[in-house]
């Protein structure tokens, strides 16, 4: 591995308890966040930092459930009761 990687790993190990809540690699954390919401590296070449932050705000405000579940409708309930 690269010597710089070893240096960063040493920092993490030495300061593990001191750095709670602090991000050691903010640029990388930003990139990972962009990838998690579906942006591609190609997209980031054209978007400004402000554009991406607006997308983050929009994404956070989304009320859709991420686990694929939905609330049952009255029709779903009636169909279930009819099968019993």
N, C-alpha and C positions, 0 to 999 in steps of 0.2 A: 504494500500500500504506500501511497504517497506520504511523505513526512508531515505535510500539513494536516492530513487526516488523522495521523497519530497524535499530533499536537491538540487538535480539537477534541479527540476522544479523551485525552488526559484531562482537559479542562472540564469536560462533562463529569468524569469520574471524581475529580477532586472537589468540584463545586456542586455535586448532585443535590444536596439538601439546601444549599444557599441560593440556588437559582429557581426555586419553585415559582411558577407563574411568569418567569422571564423566558423569552424565546431566544435561544442562542443563535439561531440562523433565520432572522426575520425575512430576508429575501427569498429563501427557500420555502419558508412557511407560506409566504404570499403565493408563490408559484404552485405549491401543492393545493392551496385553497382554490386557485383558478382552475386547476385540473379537476378538482372534485366537483365543481359546479358545471363542468362540461366544456370549458374553454380549451382550445387547442393552442399549441405554441404558435401556430400560424396566425390565430386570432390575436394573440398578444402583440404581434408585430404591428398591428394596425390600430389597436385600442390604446387609449390613454389610461393613465393610472386612475383618473377621475371616472372614466367610463367603467372601468372594472369595479371600482368602489360602489358606483351606482347599481351595478349588477349584483354585487354582494348584498346591498341593502334590499334590493328587490327579492333576491333569493331567500334571505332571512325572513322577510315578511310573508312568504308563501305559507299558506295554511294547509296545504295538501299533506296527507300522511305519507311518510317515506317508506313505511313497511308494507305497503300494498294492501292494507286493510281499508274497509269503508264501512260506514254505518248502514245498517239494514233499513230498507224502506218498508212501508206498511205492506206493500205487495209481497216482499220477501218474507215477512213475518206470516202473512196469510198463507202463502205457499208452504211454509214449514209446518204450520199448524194443520193444514189440510193433509199432509203426509202422515201425520201421527195417528 
